[in-house]
């Protein structure tokens, strides 16, 4: 990695450049996208590569916008792990973990395709909730406590899966990424669990 540049920024740059290349060259898009048939034929790298390409500019912008704000807020925690590469490991593993439920659900559907960093970005977002549950998330300039937003988001994602609502959105990846993002730091530092509990009890509304 380039010294002095936050890993969040480097991931964003790589994702933007890879997405632009995939939009301009269909063969790149076809090689990197999450493709059940190709994975069955041994191209397991697609579990990771699909997280660095996006469907369009809006898809890319919202994922990278969210990653920028929340990645920078938690990256400090991972610097003590893997020779400073802990955040990169966390992010890349989140891309992979988030894709597993959809793979299992659609493993017999060879035509299934998926792309985007939403699962990993959700992991980053929910890690930030672990560290600061009452921090504010702004939705259309309206402040919402992070823990409340996370709860509503997960409930909606589970509802969408059960109802079949928004079939083009991979809600399973969103949920898997969120759960992984919350648990991964706890595996590294179990004491964060009690810290989260006390911060949760210290609600600003009390």
C-alpha positions in Angstrom: 0.0 0.0 0.0 1.1 3.6 -0.6 2.5 5.1 2.7 0.6 8.0 4.2 -2.7 7.4 2.2 -5.6 6.0 4.3 -6.6 2.5 3.2 -10.2 3.7 2.9 -9.1 6.1 0.2 -7.0 3.5 -1.6 -9.9 1.1 -1.7 -12.2 3.8 -3.1 -9.6 4.7 -5.8 -9.2 1.1 -6.8 -13.0 0.5 -6.9 -13.6 3.6 -9.0 -10.8 2.7 -11.5 -11.9 -0.9 -11.7 -15.6 0.1 -12.2 -14.7 2.6 -14.9 -12.6 0.0 -16.7 -15.4 -2.6 -16.5 -17.9 0.0 -18.0 -15.6 0.6 -20.9 -14.6 -3.0 -21.5 -17.3 -5.6 -21.3 -14.7 -8.4 -21.1 -13.5 -7.0 -17.8 -17.0 -6.8 -16.4 -17.7 -10.3 -17.5 -14.5 -11.6 -15.9 -15.0 -9.9 -12.5 -18.7 -10.1 -11.9 -20.1 -12.7 -9.4 -21.1 -15.5 -11.7 -22.4 -18.8 -10.3 -21.5 -20.8 -13.4 -18.0 -19.4 -13.5 -17.5 -20.0 -9.8 -18.5 -23.6 -10.2 -15.8 -23.9 -12.8 -13.1 -22.8 -10.4 -13.1 -19.0 -10.6 -13.4 -18.5 -6.9 -11.7 -15.1 -7.1 -15.1 -13.7 -8.2 -16.2 -13.9 -4.5 -13.8 -10.9 -4.1 -13.6 -9.2 -7.5 -17.3 -8.5 -7.8 -17.0 -6.1 -4.9 -14.8 -3.8 -7.0 -17.2 -3.2 -9.9 -20.6 -1.5 -10.0 -23.6 -1.3 -12.2 -23.6 2.4 -12.8 -22.5 5.8 -11.5 -25.2 6.1 -8.9 -24.5 2.6 -7.5 -20.8 3.5 -7.3 -21.3 6.9 -5.8 -23.5 5.9 -2.9 -21.3 3.0 -2.0 -18.1 5.0 -2.1 -19.7 8.0 -0.4 -20.8 5.8 2.6 -17.4 4.0 2.6 -15.5 7.3 2.8 -17.3 8.6 5.8 -17.6 5.5 7.9 -14.3 3.8 6.8 -12.3 6.8 7.9 -14.1 6.7 11.3 -13.1 3.1 12.1 -9.9 2.5 10.2 -7.8 3.5 13.2 -8.9 0.4 15.1 -7.5 -2.0 12.5 -4.0 -0.4 12.2 -2.7 -2.6 15.0 -3.5 -5.7 13.1 -1.7 -7.5 10.2 1.2 -5.0 10.1 -1.2 -2.1 9.6 -3.2 -3.9 6.9 -6.1 -4.9 9.1 -8.6 -2.7 7.5 -7.9 -4.1 4.1 -8.3 -7.6 5.4 -11.5 -6.7 7.1 -12.9 -5.0 4.0 -11.9 -7.7 1.5 -13.1 -10.5 3.8 -16.4 -8.7 4.1 -16.8 -8.7 0.3 -16.4 -12.4 0.4 -18.5 -13.2 3.5 -21.4 -11.1 2.3 -21.6 -13.0 -1.0 -21.8 -16.5 0.6 -25.5 -16.5 1.5 -26.5 -15.4 -2.0 -24.2 -18.1 -3.4 -25.8 -20.8 -1.3 -29.3 -19.5 -2.1 -28.7 -19.4 -5.9 -26.0 -22.1 -6.4 -28.3 -24.0 -8.7 -29.1 -20.9 -10.8 -26.2 -20.7 -13.3 -27.5 -17.5 -14.7 -27.3 -15.6 -11.4 -25.1 -12.5 -11.4 -24.2 -10.0 -8.8 -21.8 -7.0 -8.4 -21.0 -4.1 -6.1 -19.5 -3.3 -2.7 -22.7 -3.0 -0.8 -22.1 -6.0 1.5 -18.6 -4.8 2.5 -19.8 -1.2 2.8 -22.6 -2.4 5.2 -19.8 -4.2 7.2 -18.0 -0.9 7.6 -21.2 0.9 8.5 -22.2 -1.6 11.2 -18.6 -1.6 12.6 -19.0 2.1 13.1 -22.3 1.4 14.9 -20.4 -1.0 17.3 -18.0 1.8 18.1 -20.5 4.6 18.3 -24.1 3.3 18.5 -25.6 6.8 19.1 -23.6 8.5 16.4 -25.8 10.3 13.9 -26.4 9.1 10.3 -27.9 11.7 8.0 -30.6 10.5 5.6 -31.6 13.3 3.3 -30.1 15.7 5.8 -32.3 14.2 8.6 -30.2 13.0 11.6 -31.0 9.4 12.7 -29.1 7.6 15.5 -26.9 4.9 14.0 -28.3 2.1 16.2 -31.9 3.0 15.2 -31.0 3.2 11.5 -29.2 -0.2 11.7 -32.2 -1.8 13.3 -34.6 -0.4 10.8 -32.3 -1.3 7.9 -31.9 -5.0 9.0 -35.7 -5.3 9.6 -36.4 -4.0 6.1 -33.8 -6.3 4.5 -35.3 -9.3 6.2 -38.8 -8.2 5.1 -37.6 -7.7 1.6 -36.2 -11.2 1.4 -39.4 -12.8 2.8 -41.7 -10.8 0.5 -39.5 -10.8 -2.6 -39.6 -7.0 -2.6 -36.7 -5.4 -4.7 -35.5 -8.6 -6.2 -32.6 -6.9 -8.0 -31.1 -5.8 -4.7 -29.0 -8.4 -2.9 -30.5 -8.1 0.6 -28.8 -11.2 1.8 -25.4 -9.7 1.1 -26.5 -6.6 3.0 -27.5 -8.6 6.1 -24.4 -10.8 6.0 -22.1 -7.8 5.6 -23.8 -6.0 8.5 -23.6 -8.9 10.9 -20.0 -9.6 9.9 -19.0 -6.0 10.3 -20.4 -5.9 13.8 -18.8 -9.2 14.9 -15.4 -9.0 13.2 -14.0 -6.3 15.6 -15.4 -8.2 18.5 -13.3 -11.3 17.5 -10.2 -9.1 17.5 -11.1 -7.3 20.7 -13.8 -9.0 22.8 -13.8 -6.0 25.3 -15.6 -4.0 22.6 -18.7 -5.8 23.5 -19.0 -4.4 27.0 -17.9 -1.0 25.7 -20.8 -1.1 23.2 -23.2 -2.2 26.0 -22.3 0.8 28.2 -22.4 3.2 25.3 -25.8 1.8 24.3 -27.1 2.3 27.8 -25.8 5.9 27.8 -28.5 6.9 25.4 -28.5 10.7 24.7 -32.3 10.6 25.3 -32.0 9.5 28.9 
